[in-house]
Amino acid sequence: MNEKPSAPATERNRDAILEVLREELSEISSVLEIGSGTGQHAVFFGASMPWLDWQTSDRSVNHAGISAWITESAVSNVRPPLDLDVQQAPKLPNTYAAVFSANTAHIMSFAAVTCMFAIVGRVLRSGGIFCLYGPFKLDGNFTSSSNEAFDSSLRQQDPQMGIRDLESLQELGQDNGLEMLRRYAMPANNMLVVWKKLG
Ligand SMILES: C[S@@+](CC[C@H](N)C(=O)[O-])C[C@H]1O[C@@H](n2cnc3c(N)ncnc32)[C@H](O)[C@@H]1O
């Protein structure tokens, strides 16, 4: 691949996400990222938090781009992508101290989001945390008109996509031994939600 893929949104949201992750991941060693996309977040967060061992992953179609970003950035703590489609029930270590995923829950079908939570519940060690960033609904309501418009454009592209209700994700967490700890309001009507794997 000659040219690295680029998702301009990652450059807009990365500093605000980093501010939260620096706190949430300060005592953490290993992170699995689900749906690394272009790989831009991974190399930025890896370089900014050198104490982390950051494992990228995504469906194989995105691997060349993620690897290109890792190679060019020369970060030593970001690993090449694992082939991880959450609906394929992959075999993964169950020793991660954290899982991070950004802008995936509204792109995946709800069935895939359900699989993602099952995987998170399996791969996290006891006390590990799951940080999920993106737009969410609260009590079935959109938090902004721009999110509502975004949701309908997603559903027009694919009726399986759409902004998820945080309460339904809380239930998925409970089903998989994950307790919702806190949520951060982020710029552009996004949130970063943190779950903890119970002992
Ligand atoms: C909007 S992109 C977000 C990428 C990146 N996290 C970011 O914030 O720029 C959605 C990502 O979800 C991934 N994804 C969608 N369905 C998936 C699945 N079933 N398993 C794993 N990843 C999936 C896509 O491949 C893509 O990388």
The ligand as a Tripos MOL2 file, in Angstrom:
@<TRIPOS>MOLECULE
LIG
   27    29     1     0     0
SMALL
NO_CHARGES

@<TRIPOS>ATOM
      1 C1        -16.1640    4.2870   11.8660 C.3       1 LIG1
      2 S1        -14.8830    3.1120   11.8870 S.3       1 LIG1
      3 C2        -13.9830    3.6180   13.3370 C.3       1 LIG1
      4 C3        -12.5380    3.3200   13.1960 C.3       1 LIG1
      5 C4        -11.6530    3.8730   14.3230 C.3       1 LIG1
      6 N1        -11.9000    3.2000   15.5660 N.3       1 LIG1
      7 C5        -11.8540    5.3570   14.4690 C.2       1 LIG1
      8 O1        -12.3920    5.8100   15.4770 O.co2     1 LIG1
      9 O2        -11.4520    6.0710   13.5320 O.co2     1 LIG1
     10 C6        -15.7100    1.6260   12.3950 C.3       1 LIG1
     11 C7        -14.7600    0.4430   12.5490 C.3       1 LIG1
     12 O3        -15.5130   -0.6710   13.0320 O.3       1 LIG1
     13 C8        -14.9950   -1.8280   12.3970 C.3       1 LIG1
     14 N2        -15.9860   -2.9070   12.4300 N.ar      1 LIG1
     15 C9        -17.2260   -2.9070   11.8920 C.ar      1 LIG1
     16 N3        -17.7960   -4.1100   12.0580 N.ar      1 LIG1
     17 C10       -16.9080   -4.8700   12.7300 C.ar      1 LIG1
     18 C11       -16.9020   -6.2130   13.1820 C.ar      1 LIG1
     19 N4        -17.9550   -7.0270   12.9640 N.pl3     1 LIG1
     20 N5        -15.8200   -6.6670   13.8560 N.ar      1 LIG1
     21 C12       -14.7610   -5.8570   14.0880 C.ar      1 LIG1
     22 N6        -14.6920   -4.5750   13.6520 N.ar      1 LIG1
     23 C13       -15.7500   -4.1000   12.9770 C.ar      1 LIG1
     24 C14       -14.7270   -1.3480   10.9760 C.3       1 LIG1
     25 O4        -13.8910   -2.2310   10.2780 O.3       1 LIG1
     26 C15       -14.1090    0.0150   11.2420 C.3       1 LIG1
     27 O5        -12.7240   -0.0700   11.4390 O.3       1 LIG1
@<TRIPOS>BOND
     1     1     2 1
     2     2     3 1
     3     2    10 1
     4     3     4 1
     5     4     5 1
     6     5     6 1
     7     5     7 1
     8     7     8 2
     9     7     9 1
    10    10    11 1
    11    11    12 1
    12    11    26 1
    13    12    13 1
    14    13    14 1
    15    13    24 1
    16    14    15 ar
    17    14    23 ar
    18    15    16 ar
    19    16    17 ar
    20    17    18 ar
    21    17    23 ar
    22    18    19 1
    23    18    20 ar
    24    20    21 ar
    25    21    22 ar
    26    22    23 ar
    27    24    25 1
    28    24    26 1
    29    26    27 1
@<TRIPOS>SUBSTRUCTURE
     1 LIG1         1 GROUP 0 **** ****
